[in-house]
Amino acid sequence: MNRISPHGRWNGKLTSRDLPVVDETIDALSKTERTELARHWLSRGASERRVGDAFLFVRDALRAGRAPESLVTLATRAVDDEMRHAEISRIVASRFAGRELPAPALLPLITPKHPGVNPEMRLTLWMLGQCAFNETYASAVLEASLAETTGPLANAALRELLSDEVDHAKLGWAFFATQSRAEQKAVEPWLLPLARVNLKMWRETPRDYPSDAKLVRQGALSLELLETALIEALKSLVVPGFREFGIDTSAIERWISTGAPTQDNERTSEAMQTPT
């Protein structure tokens, strides 16, 4: 089990509302389908746990950078949120499996180095990459998945995850708002590399896509759903977000218009974040 803080969002509770005890849609699935869904949700739990480690890194970086304490508090809560997400995912996986499953093995966390930039810019890039980009992507993917998910247990679980991820994305924007105008404008050359590498990580993260479209109704992510949600997040959330700060987004918009290709290059390799 994943440890939940008694001081977290729900004061030690796993969810804001209890997850459904009865779900007849699970009983109607074949053993093969249930095994596949258990594997999907357990993999989700491993990713959520890794994002918790990423927010530990973010919290410590904010403290070291003397960021406002309110942001440190939000990052601390995000750590517990992701631990809860990991446990929710494990519980859902166990329900599909029909037996209690152990927490999956920890996934390695790779943090970006951003060589050649000063500490202040490095912190800004970390915050934008992990929160404004990655968590915005995560929110969009969860929202799209939720819209397709009719299984009561999976639907309730996704609602819990989504309600937190939106706050995590806001943390990046809130941090950016504390920066001076000069500091904000200095980020412009980095926006396209950050967007590209985050999208690349989401696209290339190993996943077992559902063998049958009906499994999407139990929270499994199809390739089509994932890709559509990611591109829509860029268009309707990320780009408008930076525009609100008066940041030039023309390079990202041109890139999106060409299909948002994510081929490697030297600079994007140093902008890596950790997808959900």
C-alpha positions in Angstrom: 0.0 0.0 0.0 1.0 3.6 -0.6 1.3 5.7 2.5 -1.3 8.6 2.8 -0.5 11.6 5.0 -3.0 12.4 7.7 -2.4 16.1 6.8 -3.2 15.7 3.1 -6.1 17.1 1.1 -8.7 14.9 2.8 -7.1 14.7 6.2 -5.8 11.1 5.8 -8.8 9.8 3.7 -8.0 8.3 0.4 -10.9 10.0 -1.5 -13.3 12.8 -1.1 -16.1 10.2 -1.5 -16.0 6.5 -1.0 -15.4 4.4 -4.1 -18.3 2.2 -5.2 -18.4 -1.1 -3.5 -20.6 -2.7 -6.2 -19.9 -2.5 -9.9 -21.8 -4.9 -12.0 -19.9 -3.9 -15.1 -16.8 -5.5 -13.7 -18.7 -8.8 -13.1 -19.8 -8.7 -16.8 -16.2 -8.7 -18.1 -14.4 -11.8 -19.1 -11.4 -13.0 -17.1 -9.0 -11.9 -19.9 -10.6 -8.4 -20.0 -10.3 -8.1 -16.3 -6.7 -9.1 -16.3 -5.9 -6.6 -19.0 -7.7 -3.8 -17.1 -5.9 -4.8 -13.8 -2.6 -4.4 -15.7 -3.6 -1.0 -17.0 -4.6 0.4 -13.7 -1.6 -1.0 -11.9 0.6 0.6 -14.5 -1.2 3.9 -13.9 -0.5 3.5 -10.2 3.2 3.1 -10.9 3.2 6.3 -13.0 1.2 8.2 -10.3 3.7 7.1 -7.7 6.6 8.4 -9.8 4.9 11.8 -10.2 4.8 11.9 -6.4 8.5 11.6 -6.4 8.7 14.4 -9.0 6.7 16.7 -6.7 9.0 15.9 -3.8 11.7 17.2 -6.1 9.6 20.3 -7.0 8.9 21.0 -3.3 12.5 20.9 -2.4 13.5 23.0 -5.4 10.9 25.6 -4.4 12.3 25.7 -0.9 15.8 26.1 -2.1 14.8 28.8 -4.4 13.0 30.7 -1.6 9.7 30.6 -3.4 6.6 31.8 -1.5 5.6 29.4 1.3 2.1 29.1 -0.2 3.6 27.4 -3.3 5.7 25.1 -1.1 2.5 24.1 0.7 0.8 23.4 -2.6 3.7 21.3 -3.8 3.7 19.4 -0.5 0.0 18.6 -0.8 0.7 17.5 -4.4 3.1 14.8 -3.1 0.3 13.3 -1.0 -2.2 13.7 -3.8 0.0 11.5 -6.1 0.5 8.9 -3.4 -3.3 8.8 -3.0 -3.6 8.5 -6.8 -1.2 5.5 -6.8 -3.2 3.8 -4.1 -6.6 4.5 -5.8 -5.2 3.0 -9.0 -3.9 -0.1 -7.1 -7.3 -0.6 -5.5 -9.1 -0.3 -8.8 -6.6 -2.8 -10.3 -7.2 -5.2 -7.5 -11.0 -5.0 -8.0 -10.5 -5.9 -11.7 -8.1 -8.7 -10.7 -10.4 -10.1 -8.1 -7.6 -10.2 -5.6 -5.5 -7.8 -3.6 -2.5 -6.7 -5.7 0.7 -5.4 -4.2 1.9 -1.9 -5.2 4.0 -2.0 -8.4 7.7 -1.6 -8.5 8.9 2.0 -8.3 9.7 3.6 -11.6 12.9 5.6 -11.9 12.7 9.4 -11.8 14.8 11.4 -14.3 15.0 15.1 -13.5 16.1 17.6 -16.1 19.5 19.3 -15.7 19.1 22.3 -18.0 22.9 23.0 -18.2 24.0 26.5 -18.9 21.2 28.3 -17.2 21.3 30.1 -13.9 19.5 28.6 -10.8 16.5 31.0 -11.1 15.9 30.0 -14.7 16.4 26.3 -13.9 13.7 26.5 -11.2 11.3 28.2 -13.6 11.9 25.6 -16.3 11.3 22.8 -13.8 8.0 24.4 -12.6 6.7 25.1 -16.1 7.8 21.6 -17.4 6.3 19.6 -14.5 3.2 21.7 -13.8 2.2 24.0 -16.6 3.0 21.5 -19.3 3.0 17.9 -17.8 0.1 18.3 -15.3 -2.0 20.3 -17.8 -1.5 17.4 -20.2 -2.5 15.0 -17.4 -5.6 16.9 -16.7 -6.7 16.9 -20.3 -6.1 13.2 -20.7 -8.0 12.4 -17.5 -10.9 14.6 -18.6 -11.1 12.9 -22.0 -10.9 9.5 -20.4 -13.6 10.4 -17.8 -15.9 11.4 -20.6 -15.7 7.9 -22.1 -15.7 5.9 -18.8 -19.1 4.5 -17.8 -17.9 1.8 -15.3 -18.9 3.2 -11.9 -15.7 2.3 -10.1 -13.4 3.5 -12.9 -15.4 6.7 -13.3 -15.3 7.5 -9.6 -11.6 6.9 -9.5 -10.9 9.1 -12.5 -12.9 11.9 -11.0 -10.8 11.8 -7.8 -7.6 11.9 -9.9 -8.8 14.7 -12.2 -9.9 17.0 -9.3 -6.3 17.0 -8.0 -4.4 17.2 -11.3 -6.1 20.5 -12.1 -4.6 22.0 -9.0 -1.2 20.6 -9.8 -1.3 22.4 -13.2 -2.3 25.6 -11.5 0.9 25.4 -9.3 3.0 26.0 -12.4 1.0 29.0 -13.5 1.0 30.4 -10.0 4.7 30.2 -9.8 5.1 31.9 -13.2 3.0 34.7 -12.0 5.5 35.5 -9.2 8.3 36.1 -11.8 9.3 39.5 -13.1 8.3 40.5 -16.6 12.0 40.1 -17.7 12.1 36.6 -16.2 8.9 35.6 -17.9 10.1 36.9 -21.3 13.4 35.0 -20.9 11.4 31.8 -21.0 10.1 32.3 -24.6 13.0 30.4 -26.3 12.3 27.4 -24.0 8.6 27.1 -24.6 8.8 25.0 -27.8 11.5 22.6 -26.4 9.4 22.2 -23.2 6.2 21.5 -25.2 7.9 19.1 -27.6 9.8 17.0 -25.0 6.8 16.7 -22.7 4.6 15.6 -25.6 7.3 13.2 -26.7 7.5 11.6 -23.2 3.7 11.2 -23.2 3.7 9.7 -26.6 6.6 7.3 -26.0 5.8 6.2 -22.4 5.3 2.4 -22.7 1.6 1.5 -22.5 -0.5 -1.5 -23.2 -3.3 0.1 -25.2 -6.7 -1.7 -24.9 -7.3 -4.7 -27.1 -11.0 -3.8 -27.3 -12.6 -0.4 -27.5 -15.1 -1.3 -24.7 -12.2 -1.4 -22.2 -12.0 2.4 -22.7 -15.3 2.5 -20.8 -13.3 1.1 -17.8 -10.7 3.8 -17.9 -8.2 2.3 -20.3 -6.4 4.8 -22.5 -6.6 4.3 -26.2 -4.0 5.8 -28.5 -6.5 7.9 -30.3 -8.0 9.3 -27.0 -4.5 10.1 -25.7 -3.3 11.8 -28.8 -6.4 13.9 -29.2 -6.4 15.0 -25.6 -2.7 16.0 -25.7 -3.0 18.1 -28.8 -6.2 19.7 -27.5 -4.4 20.6 -24.2 -1.8 22.4 -26.1 -4.3 24.4 -28.2 -6.9 25.3 -25.6 -4.9 25.3 -22.3 -1.1 25.7 -22.7 -1.0 28.3 -25.5 -3.8 30.5 -24.0 -2.1 30.2 -20.6 1.1 31.7 -21.9 -0.7 34.3 -23.9 -2.3 35.6 -20.7 1.2 36.5 -19.6 2.0 38.3 -22.9 4.4 35.5 -24.0 5.0 35.0 -27.7 3.5 31.5 -28.5 3.9 31.7 -32.3 6.6 29.1 -32.4 4.4 26.6 -30.5 1.4 27.4 -32.7 3.4 26.8 -35.9 4.6 23.5 -34.5 1.1 22.4 -33.6 -0.1 23.3 -37.1 2.4 20.8 -38.6 1.1 18.0 -36.4 3.4 18.6 -33.3 6.3 16.4 -34.4 8.5 15.2 -31.5 11.7 14.1 -33.1 14.9 14.4 -30.9 17.2 17.3 -30.8 19.9 18.4 -28.4 17.9 21.0 -26.5 14.7 19.1 -26.0 16.6 16.2 -24.5 17.5 18.5 -21.6 13.9 19.6 -20.9 12.6 16.2 -19.8 9.8 15.9 -17.3 7.9 12.9 -15.9 4.6 12.0 -17.5 1.7 10.5 -15.6 
